[in-house]
Amino acid sequence: MASPRGYAVPMTDSASPAITLYGADWCRDCLRSKALLDGLGVAYEYVDLVADESAASRAQAISGRTNIPVVVFPDDTHQVEPSDRELSAKLAELGLVESA
């Protein structure tokens, strides 16, 4: 589901996703991370940095970098440009998916 501000939230049983992914549709790493979360059925809020230009400064404030995607987790940690392996491991650590 998309909102006018450029956010997309996959439909899940959760009312408010605990993960936020800052990215852009032109970014291959962002598309890969979104596909992984979608494939695992993990709820997340997608913040489109093209649709909401002010979000880029929020993502940079979180990560200290301009690289994307920036994935923010419910334990107040984040990853920047995570590999599928890194992202999957963090999701398992948080108990959001079963570990492989």
C-alpha positions as CSV (number, residue, x, y, z in Angstrom):
1,M,0.0,0.0,0.0
2,A,1.4,3.4,-0.9
3,S,0.7,6.7,0.8
4,P,0.9,10.2,-0.8
5,R,4.3,10.8,0.9
6,G,6.0,8.0,-1.0
7,Y,5.9,5.4,1.7
8,A,4.9,1.8,0.9
9,V,4.0,-0.7,3.5
10,P,3.5,-4.4,2.5
11,M,0.2,-5.7,3.8
12,T,0.7,-7.9,6.9
13,D,-1.0,-8.7,10.2
14,S,1.2,-6.0,11.9
15,A,-0.4,-2.6,12.1
16,S,2.9,-0.8,12.3
17,P,6.1,-2.2,10.8
18,A,9.1,-2.3,13.1
19,I,11.6,-2.0,10.2
20,T,12.1,1.0,8.1
21,L,14.0,0.8,4.8
22,Y,15.2,4.1,3.3
23,G,15.9,3.7,-0.4
24,A,15.1,4.6,-4.0
25,D,13.7,2.5,-6.9
26,W,16.7,3.2,-9.1
27,C,19.1,1.6,-6.5
28,R,19.8,-2.1,-7.1
29,D,20.8,-2.7,-3.5
30,C,17.5,-1.2,-2.3
31,L,15.5,-3.4,-4.7
32,R,17.4,-6.4,-3.5
33,S,16.8,-5.7,0.1
34,K,13.1,-5.0,-0.5
35,A,12.8,-8.3,-2.4
36,L,14.4,-10.1,0.5
37,L,12.1,-8.6,3.0
38,D,9.1,-9.2,0.8
39,G,10.2,-12.8,0.1
40,L,10.5,-13.5,3.8
41,G,7.2,-11.9,4.6
42,V,8.7,-9.3,7.0
43,A,6.7,-6.1,7.5
44,Y,8.5,-2.9,6.8
45,E,8.0,0.7,6.0
46,Y,9.6,1.8,2.7
47,V,10.6,5.4,2.6
48,D,11.2,6.5,-1.0
49,L,13.9,9.1,-1.0
50,V,12.9,10.3,-4.4
51,A,9.3,10.9,-3.4
52,D,10.3,12.4,0.0
53,E,13.5,14.4,-0.5
54,S,13.6,15.4,3.2
55,A,13.9,11.7,4.0
56,A,17.4,11.6,2.6
57,S,18.7,13.8,5.4
58,R,17.0,11.6,7.9
59,A,18.6,8.5,6.4
60,Q,22.0,10.3,6.5
61,A,21.5,11.4,10.1
62,I,20.8,7.7,11.0
63,S,23.8,6.2,9.2
64,G,26.3,9.0,8.9
65,R,26.6,8.2,5.2
66,T,24.9,8.9,2.0
67,N,24.8,5.3,0.9
68,I,21.5,3.5,0.5
69,P,19.6,1.4,1.5
70,V,19.5,2.3,5.2
71,V,17.6,-0.4,7.1
72,V,16.5,0.6,10.6
73,F,15.5,-2.2,13.0
74,P,13.3,-2.2,16.1
75,D,16.3,-2.5,18.4
76,D,17.4,1.0,17.2
77,T,20.3,-0.5,15.2
78,H,20.7,0.0,11.4
79,Q,22.5,-1.5,8.4
80,V,23.8,0.4,5.3
81,E,23.9,-1.5,2.0
82,P,23.5,-4.8,3.8
83,S,24.1,-8.0,1.9
84,D,21.3,-10.5,1.8
85,R,23.3,-12.6,4.3
86,E,23.8,-9.7,6.7
87,L,20.1,-8.6,6.5
88,S,18.9,-12.2,7.0
89,A,21.2,-12.7,10.0
90,K,19.9,-9.5,11.6
91,L,16.3,-10.5,11.0
92,A,17.0,-13.9,12.6
93,E,18.8,-12.3,15.5
94,L,15.7,-10.2,16.2
95,G,13.4,-13.3,15.9
96,L,11.6,-11.9,12.8
97,V,12.5,-14.9,10.7
98,E,13.9,-18.4,11.4
99,S,17.7,-18.7,11.1
100,A,18.9,-20.7,8.1
